[in-house]
Amino acid sequence: MPLPETYLQMMSTVTEGGELRMELVEQPMPTPRDGEVLVRVEASPINPSDQGVMFGWATMAECTSSGEGGKTVLTAPVSPQGMAVMKARVGQALPLGNEGAGTVVAAGADDAAQTLMGKTVAVMGGAMYAEYRCLPAGMCMALLPEHTAKDGASCFVNPLTALSMIETMRMEGHTALVHTAAASNLGQMLNRICQADGVELVNVVRRPEQAQMLRDMGAKYVCDSSSETFQADLTDAIHATGATLAFDATGGGDLASTILSAMEAAASRTPGAYSIYGSVAHKQVYLYGGLDVSPTMLNRGYGMAWGVGGWLLPNFLAKAGAEVGERLRARVVAELKTTFASHYTDEISLVEALQADIVARYYAKTTGEKFLICPQKGQ
């Protein structure tokens, strides 16, 4: 079937007038050169990391949609403070969508590109909220014949993040983990990996039903932050596992500090461990998300051997090296329908992703809900 002359791509722009504008832009169909392939994008997830580029610091509670079909436009006001933060991107139309999957429908003349022709591939190349994406063949990961694009749509960000958390643990000499927002898609993957690899994991959730879901999955240590006994439960779980490393998806508030306090309290249960400088073992919390946009609050009640820092998947992979990256990717493909299976609550088109009522739902980033953009839906 011949390719169309143009395709639609979702863009986000912050205007000089203080407005966020998201829309579908018609682009000319590219012809892949040597080393490149053209992918018909069939599935691309909406991850929290995508929303940072999509919406920035706009006031999304006041967003509205206008137009119909491919002419749909989503707008939202941006406060003066938001404009100051986003000064560097004013006037730039930014392509959206970190990862996705689809079918290679055209390829350059070289062997590397031609071997992917007709195959279903997963891609982490940016600009994936589009009907088509032309990119280097080396940025594609060929899936197995039994895999669909929906199977592979989320096989980079969440799976590689979960695996890289464990790699970080081992590289830095820790033996167990604490993870917050643990009922998320990523959290469920991390549970499956830890159970398979024999790694002790302390899960922190916000609601009793989330705690029960993880226990039904076989999670041994689950702490509900809404419980009156949360601090004691967390300390007990950290003492039982020996966890001295945590990954916090919330970012803001005092949860990181609470985890460090629990680590210190757990360490102090060891006879002879008292010191005016706190426990000797280094306690580390990495902030890898921003579900809570308020300031990070640290109470400093956990001695002197501790750290709080940022953690980002691309930075870790660059540090770990190509060999580690290839090993992790190979595992993802091999376990795509088991350990790394993703489940979506909603499948929406590019146009639907710009409708204010639907935006309000996925912007909420509700744990347990995950949206998948299907650019070919309705074609």
Buried (B, 14 or more C-beta within 10 A) or exposed (E): EEBEEEBBBBBBBBEEEBBBBBBBBEBEBBEBEEBBBBBBBBBBBBBBBBBEBBBBBBEBEEBEBEEEEEEBEBBBBBEEEBBEEBEEBBEEBBBBBBBBBBBBBBBBEEEBBBBBBEBBBBBBBBBBBBBBBBBBBEBBBBBEEEBEBBBBBBBBBBBBBBBBBBBBBEEEEBEBBBBBBBBBBBBBBBBBBBBEEEBBBBBBBBBEEBBBBBEEBEBBBBBBBEBEEBBEBBBBBBBBBBBBBBBBBBBBBBBBBBBBBBBBBBBBEEEEEEEEEBBEBBBBBBBBBBBBEEEBEBEEEBBEBBEBEEBBBEEBBEEBEEEBBEEBBEBBBEBBEEBBBBEBEBEBBBBBBBBBEBBEBBBEBEBBBBBBBBBBBEE
